Amino acid sequence: MIPEAINTLTRWWLHRRFRSYRNYPAKSTGVLLVDVQKGLIPDSNRLLSPLAALVAFARRAEFSIAFSSFDAKAQRRFDTPAHRLLIDALRSVDDGDSIAERLAPRPEDLVVIERPTLSAFHGTGLHERLQERGLEHLIIAGPAVRITVDSTVRDAVQLGYHVTLIPETLCDEIDEDSEYIRDTLARYVQSILSFRNFQSLAEKVRG
């Protein structure tokens, strides 16, 4: 009862005090897709449609789009259970390391491949490449909410980005990951918005 009350109070406080700034100018906004690989989101996965919708909207809005993919074949001295889960998932299907076809990168997109780490930022040079484009706002999406999305979100905030999460692009709204977003990741990010509300805010800035 007490932890639940604390979580509720934390969400209210963050919403009231820290989330009034929701501004998405095209030149400083990017969508970061973390591990949108076939082994983690096969064609039957319900996340593909909202992720594809997010990518399509980002292209229309002229946001930068970046992809970061976990490398199951990379050499690591010490794997963790989280690493093993990802490795097993990516090896469970043919061509599991490849980015899902519906989300295929374009030449203008940033693509970080052969990443051995859980975070998209740690030791990858991604931060420097995003800074070269002048990005300040990141919408982070992907299927591995409790593992690589979590690690990436925390690093992004520490690096000074304004981070937005869109639950539809992260998990099924009725599964346990939705609770994790609400109760854990909500403590770190600046905004958690529905896709509809995000579109409305972003279009308002463009207008």
N, C-alpha and C positions, 0 to 999 in steps of 0.2 A: 504493500500500500504506500509506504513512504517513498520508495524509489519512483513509483509511478507518479506520485504527486510532485516530486522534484522534477521529473521529465516534463510534466505539464507546465509547471512554472517556468522552467528554462525556455521552452518553446514560446510561451507568451512573452517573456522578457526579450528574447532575441527578436521576435517579430515587432514588438513595440519600439525597441530602442535602436536596432541596428539594421533594419531592412527597409528603410524608407527610400534609400537610393537605388533605383532600378533604371539604369540608363544604358542603352545599347547602341551607341553610334557605330556605323559600319566599319569605319577605319580602325577602331580599337577593340572590336569584338571578334571572338573566334569560337568555333565549335571544336572541341577535342574529343575524338572518338577513341575510347580505350578498349583494345582487344575485341574488336568487332570481327572476329575470325570465324570461319565456318565450324570449327570444332566447338565453339562456345555459343554460336547462334546459327544453327542449321536452318535450312529453308523453311522448316515447319515452325520455327520459333516465333512467338507472337511479338517479340521485340523488333523484328525486322521492319514491320510497317511503320511504327512510330519513329524509328531511327531513320528510315528512308524519308519520312515526312520532314524530320528535322533537317536533314541534309538538303533536301529540296528547298526548304524555306531559307536556309542559310545561303544557298547559292543565289536565290532571288534577292536577298537582302545584301548581297555582296560581303558577307562575313567571310573571314578566313576559315578554312577547314583543315584540321590536322588529324592524322591517324597515328596511333602508337600501338604496336603489336608485340605481345610477349613472344619470345623465342624459346620454344620447347627444346631446341637442340643446343642452346648456348651452354657453355661450360661454366658451372658454378662450383665453388668449393664445398659449400654447405647448402643443400636444398632444405626447405622447410615443408611442413604439410601443405601450406598454401601453394608453394611451387609445384608440389607433386599433383595436387588437384588440377592445376592448369595444364601441366604436362600430359596427364592422363586424358583430359578432355580434348586437347588438341590432337592427340595421337589416336583418338577413338574413331575418327572418320578420315576418309581419303582427302588429302589436300586440306587438312584441318587448320594449317597455319595461315592459309590464304584469307584475305579479307572477303567478306560476303559479297557476292556479285552485285546485289542491289545497292551496295554502298561503295562501289568501286571508286577509288580516288581518280582525280583528274590531274593533268600535269601541273596546274597551279597550286595544288594542295601540298601541304607539308606531310611527309610520310617518314616516320621513324620505325625502322625495322630492326630485327635481331636484338631486341631489348631483353637482357637477362634479368632485369630487376622487376619488382612488383610495381613500383611507381613509374609513371611515364616520364618523370623528370630526372630521377636519380641517375647520374652518369650518362645521360643520353644526348645532351646538347639541345634538348627541346626548348628549354627556357631561353637560351640565347637566340634560337631561331624565331621564337615567338616575339622576343623583344625587338629583333630586327624589323619585324612588321608593325611594331608599335602597339601590340595588343595589351590591353588592360583587363578585359572582361572575357571570362571563359565559361562556356556552357559545356560541362563535362558529362559524357554519356557512355554507356557500355554495359555489358551483361554481368561482369564479375563485381557486383556491388560491394561485397564484404572483403574483397581481396585487393584487386588492382585499382578499382575506382576509389575505394577508401584511401589507399596509399597515395594515389594521385591527387585527390581532393586536398588532403592534408598538406602535401608539399606545395600545391598551387597557392593555397592560402598563406603559407609561410613565405612564399616568394613574392607575395604582395598582389596577387590577382584578385579581382572581384569574381567570385565563383557562383554560378547559378546551376541548380539541379532541376531537371524536369522528370518527375517520377515515371511518367509513361515511357521514357527512353532508358529506364534503368531496371524496371521490374514489373511484374504483374501487381496490380494495385491491391490484390487480396492476399499476397503471399507474405512470408516472414521478412523478406527484404524491404518491403514497404515500411514495416515497423522500424527496421534498422535505419532507414533514411530519416524517418520522422524523429526517432529517439536518439540517434547517435550522430549521423552526419549533419543534422540540423544545428548542432552545436558549433560547427566549423564554417559552414558556408554562409554567404551573405543573403542568398535568395533561394527559395524553393517554390517553384511556380508550376501550375499546369501548363501544358503546351499552348492551350488557347490563351491564357493570360500572358504568357511569354510573347506569343505572336502579337498580341494587342499592344504591349509595351514597346516592342521593337518597331512595330509599324508606326506607332505614335512618334517615336524619335525620328524615323525616316520622313514622316510627314512634316 
